[in-house]
Amino acid sequence: MTVLTVDTSKLSKLDTLTTPRLRLVPLGPVHLEPTLRGLADPETLRLTGTRGPIPREAIERHLATVGARDDRADWAITASDSGEYLGEVVLNELDEDNASMNFRIALAPGRTGQGFGTEATTAVLDHAFSVLKLHRVVLDVYSFNPRAERSYVKAGFVVEGRQRHTLHWDGEWVDSILMSVLATDDRASTH
């Protein structure tokens, strides 16, 4: 029997990840203002299914403690050249027994459609499989966000199925698309 060992020490001491255009740095208190701006953006809230508002104090507490956790990894996506905050990307919902985590990403308002999401996703998947030793990374994307679904496919995610009526938004039921990528899948890499 194969024993799966996720390297959780690499979650509480998070590496900075680099790509040609991006630096993914551990998310923390320094990212409070851009995080608040994202959470005030109606389109960001819709795409993530977030019902706001989230109290500032709750965001401050989260950002102050998230870096020390050994069950998740939260990065701020920043531009390599300017340091500008472009969004955040997260691995969470650790399932150690099955070497699996959930993935989510939220780009800053006005930063979609430039390839930043695909580039950040690819870097996080490289880290998830080569450093953390995960076997599976999974996500849900709402059916009203085909742009994100295309980005995930580009990064290596495969559609597993459709979950019906997972979100009630603006008086309508919205399906979500379940996607995953395995360590053994052929996919693009930043290496």
Backbone torsions as a table, in degrees:
resi	resn	phi	psi	omega
1	MET	NA	132.6	178.8
2	THR	-83.2	130.3	176.5
3	VAL	-97.0	126.1	178.5
4	LEU	-88.6	130.6	180.0
5	THR	-128.1	105.2	175.2
6	VAL	-81.9	133.4	-179.8
7	ASP	-84.5	83.3	-177.3
8	THR	-69.9	-17.3	176.7
9	SER	-62.4	-26.6	179.8
10	LYS	-80.4	-5.1	175.0
11	LEU	-87.3	-41.8	-178.9
12	SER	-80.7	-15.1	174.8
13	LYS	-125.0	75.0	-169.5
14	LEU	-72.2	132.1	175.9
15	ASP	-75.7	151.9	166.6
16	THR	-83.2	132.0	-179.3
17	LEU	-106.3	141.0	-179.7
18	THR	-125.5	146.4	174.2
19	THR	-133.2	178.6	179.7
20	PRO	-56.6	-34.7	-176.9
21	ARG	-113.7	-9.3	-169.6
22	LEU	-127.9	153.5	165.2
23	ARG	-124.4	124.2	175.4
24	LEU	-101.1	109.8	-175.6
25	VAL	-109.7	150.6	178.6
26	PRO	-53.4	130.1	179.3
27	LEU	-69.7	137.4	-179.4
28	GLY	-160.9	-170.3	-176.2
29	PRO	-55.3	-28.6	-180.0
30	VAL	-64.4	-16.4	-177.9
31	HIS	-98.8	15.6	-176.7
32	LEU	-59.8	-53.3	-174.5
33	GLU	-62.2	-47.4	177.8
34	PRO	-66.3	-30.4	176.2
35	THR	-65.4	-43.8	178.3
36	LEU	-62.8	-39.3	178.1
37	ARG	-62.5	-41.9	177.8
38	GLY	-62.9	-40.7	-179.3
39	LEU	-75.5	-8.4	175.5
40	ALA	-97.2	-6.8	-176.4
41	ASP	-86.1	118.9	-177.4
42	PRO	-57.2	-38.2	-179.2
43	GLU	-69.1	-39.9	176.7
44	THR	-61.8	-44.2	178.8
45	LEU	-61.0	-43.3	-179.7
46	ARG	-64.0	-49.0	-176.1
47	LEU	-64.1	-28.4	178.8
48	THR	-97.4	-4.9	-178.9
49	GLY	67.9	26.5	-178.0
50	THR	-88.9	125.9	175.9
51	ARG	-97.5	111.5	-175.4
52	GLY	-90.8	-173.8	-9.7
53	PRO	-84.3	154.5	174.8
54	ILE	-100.1	126.8	-177.4
55	PRO	-58.3	139.4	179.0
56	ARG	-52.3	-41.1	-178.2
57	GLU	-61.4	-36.8	178.8
58	ALA	-66.9	-39.9	177.6
59	ILE	-66.0	-43.7	178.9
60	GLU	-59.6	-45.4	178.8
61	ARG	-61.1	-44.9	-179.8
62	HIS	-59.9	-49.6	-178.0
63	LEU	-65.7	-29.2	-179.9
64	ALA	-73.8	-25.6	-173.3
65	THR	-113.4	-16.2	-171.3
66	VAL	-63.2	-32.0	-177.6
67	GLY	-66.7	-21.8	-177.8
68	ALA	-94.2	-2.9	-175.4
69	ARG	-76.4	145.4	178.8
70	ASP	-110.4	19.9	178.8
71	ASP	-123.6	9.8	-179.8
72	ARG	-161.7	165.6	177.5
73	ALA	-138.2	121.1	-178.1
74	ASP	-121.6	122.5	177.9
75	TRP	-118.9	145.4	165.6
76	ALA	-89.0	132.9	175.9
77	ILE	-89.0	121.0	-179.6
78	THR	-127.4	154.1	176.8
79	ALA	-74.2	131.7	-179.5
80	SER	-58.6	-40.4	-173.8
81	ASP	-79.5	-37.8	-173.1
82	SER	-112.2	-16.8	-175.4
83	GLY	79.8	2.6	-179.0
84	GLU	-59.5	136.2	176.6
85	TYR	-71.6	125.1	-178.1
86	LEU	-114.0	-7.9	-179.7
87	GLY	149.1	-164.9	177.9
88	GLU	-138.8	154.7	178.3
89	VAL	-138.4	140.5	-169.6
90	VAL	-138.7	138.8	161.8
91	LEU	-108.3	124.9	-179.4
92	ASN	-143.7	-172.5	179.7
93	GLU	53.4	52.8	179.7
94	LEU	-59.3	128.4	171.3
95	ASP	-118.7	88.3	-175.2
96	GLU	-60.9	-40.4	-177.9
97	ASP	-59.0	-30.7	-177.4
98	ASN	-113.2	11.7	177.1
99	ALA	48.7	51.7	-174.2
100	SER	-134.6	148.2	173.4
101	MET	-142.7	159.6	174.7
102	ASN	-89.6	151.8	179.4
103	PHE	-121.4	141.2	170.4
104	ARG	-150.5	154.2	-179.3
105	ILE	-145.9	144.8	174.6
106	ALA	-140.4	116.4	177.4
107	LEU	-85.7	150.8	178.7
108	ALA	-63.3	152.0	177.6
109	PRO	-51.6	133.6	179.0
110	GLY	82.1	3.8	-175.6
111	ARG	-108.7	7.1	178.0
112	THR	-82.7	162.2	175.4
113	GLY	77.1	13.3	-178.7
114	GLN	-116.3	5.2	179.3
115	GLY	84.9	-1.1	-179.2
116	PHE	-64.3	-39.4	-178.8
117	GLY	-63.1	-45.9	179.3
118	THR	-63.7	-42.7	-179.2
119	GLU	-64.0	-44.4	179.0
120	ALA	-67.5	-40.8	179.4
121	THR	-61.2	-45.3	179.8
122	THR	-60.8	-42.6	178.8
123	ALA	-63.4	-42.3	180.0
124	VAL	-67.0	-39.5	177.8
125	LEU	-65.0	-40.9	174.9
126	ASP	-55.4	-46.9	180.0
127	HIS	-65.1	-43.6	-177.8
128	ALA	-59.0	-42.4	-175.4
129	PHE	-88.0	-39.0	-175.8
130	SER	-87.3	-32.4	-176.5
131	VAL	-101.5	-51.8	-178.3
132	LEU	-76.4	-20.7	-180.0
133	LYS	68.7	36.1	174.3
134	LEU	-73.2	157.8	173.7
135	HIS	-103.1	-32.1	-173.6
136	ARG	-141.3	139.3	171.8
137	VAL	-126.3	132.8	-172.9
138	VAL	-126.9	154.8	174.8
139	LEU	-152.3	164.5	169.1
140	ASP	-120.6	138.6	174.2
141	VAL	-130.2	134.7	-179.3
142	TYR	-68.8	143.6	-174.8
143	SER	-63.6	-17.6	177.1
144	PHE	-84.8	13.0	-179.5
145	ASN	-126.9	62.5	-179.1
146	PRO	-64.8	-26.4	177.6
147	ARG	-60.9	-43.8	178.4
148	ALA	-66.6	-41.2	179.3
149	GLU	-58.7	-43.8	178.1
150	ARG	-61.8	-39.9	178.7
151	SER	-63.2	-43.6	180.0
152	TYR	-63.4	-41.2	178.2
153	VAL	-62.4	-42.4	177.9
154	LYS	-57.9	-37.6	-178.4
155	ALA	-79.6	-11.4	176.2
156	GLY	122.3	-5.9	179.0
157	PHE	-69.2	149.0	179.0
158	VAL	-119.9	136.9	177.0
159	VAL	-70.1	126.5	177.1
160	GLU	-100.6	-27.6	-179.3
161	GLY	169.7	179.9	-178.5
162	ARG	-117.5	131.5	175.3
163	GLN	-104.6	121.0	-172.9
164	ARG	-81.5	139.4	171.6
165	HIS	49.7	56.2	179.4
166	THR	-90.1	-15.1	-178.2
167	LEU	-138.6	132.1	173.3
168	HIS	-104.7	110.6	-173.5
169	TRP	-133.4	129.2	179.1
170	ASP	50.5	43.1	175.5
171	GLY	77.7	6.9	-178.8
172	GLU	-127.3	148.9	173.9
173	TRP	-85.5	137.6	-178.4
174	VAL	-123.3	135.2	175.1
175	ASP	-81.8	163.7	170.5
176	SER	-126.0	150.8	-179.4
177	ILE	-102.5	123.7	177.8
178	LEU	-89.6	128.4	-178.1
179	MET	-134.4	152.6	174.7
180	SER	-149.4	165.2	171.3
181	VAL	-138.8	139.5	-179.9
182	LEU	-107.6	154.9	178.0
183	ALA	-57.9	-28.7	-177.3
184	THR	-86.9	-6.1	-179.8
185	ASP	-72.7	148.0	172.3
186	ASP	-79.4	123.9	-177.3
187	ARG	-155.0	166.6	176.6
188	ALA	-67.2	156.1	179.9
189	SER	-142.1	156.5	175.6
190	THR	-87.4	-6.9	-179.1
191	HIS	-86.5	NA	NA
